[in-house]
């Protein structure tokens, strides 16, 4: 499941983490790939730190593992590879695609029930590369009630459809709830 947004700041990573935790509480094994290479935040949201280490299997990386309820979450992120979060990662194109491909193919994942991929905002190289790597993936688009966010969310939906990905829904995050009695 690819979790996408048209723009940053709409809570896409929060939705990803909450979905992963909810699935793990149901006893599922969930992998989270933090493909938001420049704006990685999944490790901090899950309270995980430390470097990624090599697995016993030759050429594989051990994801960080977190037990949640009856299930577990496994995580890989650029946040586990940089020494200083405040230093900008200056990667483009093929470097980005190759890094994300390593996160999918070169990790010693356990037997998983779900793979959640937190995409960077927009419709760039990482998104198009993942559409090619995961041709049967489904996409969940996160937006907010603001006109600017909802308009660019349409571009994420268009990108998904142009890459033959099934859009399973849209989450309008940071919205409000009005109860039947009219209270907010």
C-alpha positions in Angstrom: 0.0 0.0 0.0 1.6 3.3 -1.1 0.6 6.2 1.0 0.8 9.4 -1.1 0.0 13.1 -1.0 0.2 15.9 -3.5 1.9 18.2 -1.1 3.8 18.1 2.2 2.4 18.9 5.6 -0.9 17.0 5.2 -0.1 14.3 7.8 0.8 11.5 5.3 3.4 10.0 7.6 1.1 10.2 10.6 -1.5 8.3 8.7 1.1 5.7 7.7 2.2 5.2 11.3 -1.3 5.0 12.7 -2.3 2.5 10.0 0.8 0.4 10.8 0.1 0.4 14.5 -3.6 -0.4 14.0 -2.7 -3.4 11.8 0.0 -4.6 14.2 -2.5 -4.4 17.1 -4.7 -6.8 15.1 -1.7 -9.3 15.2 -0.4 -8.4 11.7 3.2 -8.2 10.7 3.7 -4.9 8.9 6.7 -3.5 7.1 7.0 0.3 6.7 9.3 1.7 4.1 10.0 5.3 4.7 10.5 6.4 1.1 10.2 10.0 1.9 13.9 10.3 1.4 14.3 14.0 2.1 11.6 14.3 4.8 11.9 11.0 6.7 9.9 11.1 9.9 8.8 7.5 10.5 11.6 6.6 12.9 10.9 9.6 15.2 7.1 8.9 15.1 7.6 5.3 16.1 10.3 6.2 18.7 13.0 4.1 16.9 16.6 5.2 16.4 20.0 3.6 15.6 21.7 2.5 12.4 20.6 -0.2 10.1 22.8 -3.3 10.3 23.7 -6.2 8.0 21.6 -9.3 8.3 23.1 -12.8 8.5 21.8 -13.4 5.0 24.4 -12.2 2.6 23.8 -8.8 1.2 20.7 -8.1 3.2 19.8 -5.3 5.7 18.0 -6.0 9.0 15.0 -3.7 9.4 14.3 -2.2 12.8 11.6 -4.3 14.5 9.0 -3.0 17.0 6.5 -5.3 18.8 3.0 -3.7 18.9 0.2 -5.6 20.5 0.1 -9.1 19.1 1.9 -8.0 15.9 5.1 -6.3 14.8 6.3 -3.4 12.7 9.5 -3.6 10.7 10.9 -0.3 9.5 13.6 0.9 7.1 14.3 4.6 6.5 17.0 7.0 5.4 16.7 8.3 9.0 18.6 5.1 10.0 21.4 5.9 7.5 22.3 9.5 8.1 24.5 10.7 10.9 22.9 14.1 11.3 19.2 14.8 10.6 19.8 18.5 10.0 22.1 17.9 7.0 20.2 18.0 3.6 20.3 14.9 1.5 21.2 16.0 -2.0 20.1 13.1 -4.1 18.1 13.0 -7.4 16.8 10.7 -10.0 18.6 7.3 -10.2 20.2 7.6 -6.8 16.8 8.0 -5.2 15.2 5.2 -7.1 18.1 2.9 -6.3 18.0 3.7 -2.6 14.2 2.9 -2.5 14.8 -0.2 -4.5 17.4 -1.4 -1.9 14.8 -0.8 0.8 12.4 -3.2 -1.0 14.7 -5.9 -2.3 17.8 -6.0 0.0 16.1 -6.1 3.4 15.7 -9.3 5.4 12.0 -8.8 5.9 10.1 -11.4 8.0 7.0 -13.1 6.6 4.8 -10.0 6.2 1.0 -9.4 6.0 1.3 -5.8 4.8 3.9 -3.5 3.2 3.2 0.2 3.7 5.3 2.7 1.8 5.4 6.3 3.0 6.0 8.2 -0.3 7.5 11.7 -0.5 4.9 14.4 -1.4 4.3 15.0 -5.1 4.6 13.0 -8.2 8.3 12.7 -8.9 11.0 10.1 -9.5 10.5 8.1 -6.3 6.7 7.7 -6.9 7.2 6.7 -10.6 10.0 4.3 -9.7 7.9 2.6 -7.0 5.0 2.3 -9.5 7.3 0.3 -11.7 8.8 -1.8 -8.9 5.4 -2.6 -7.3 3.0 -2.8 -10.3 0.2 -4.4 -8.2 0.4 -1.8 -5.4 -2.6 0.1 -4.3 -2.5 3.8 -3.3 -4.1 5.7 -0.4 -4.0 9.5 -1.0 -3.8 11.8 2.0 -5.0 15.4 1.8 -6.5 18.1 4.0 -9.6 20.2 3.6 -7.6 23.1 2.1 -8.3 23.9 -1.5 -4.5 23.9 -2.3 -4.0 20.4 -0.8 -7.0 18.9 -2.4 -6.1 20.2 -5.8 -2.6 18.8 -5.7 -4.0 15.5 -4.3 -5.8 15.1 -7.6 -2.3 15.1 -9.3 -1.3 12.2 -7.1 -4.4 10.3 -8.1 -3.7 11.1 -11.8 -0.1 9.8 -11.4 -1.4 6.6 -9.8 -3.9 6.0 -12.6 -1.4 6.8 -15.3 0.9 4.1 -13.8 -2.0 1.6 -13.5 -2.1 1.7 -9.7 -5.4 1.3 -8.0 -6.4 4.2 -5.7 -8.2 2.6 -2.8 -9.2 5.8 -1.1 -8.6 9.4 0.0 -8.1 10.4 3.6 -9.0 14.0 4.4 -6.7 14.5 7.4 -6.9 17.4 9.8 -10.6 17.8 9.2 -13.3 18.2 11.8 -16.1 16.0 13.0 -19.6 17.5 13.5 -21.8 15.4 15.8 -25.5 14.9 15.1 -26.3 17.6 17.7 -24.3 20.1 15.7 -21.3 20.3 18.1 -17.8 20.1 16.8 
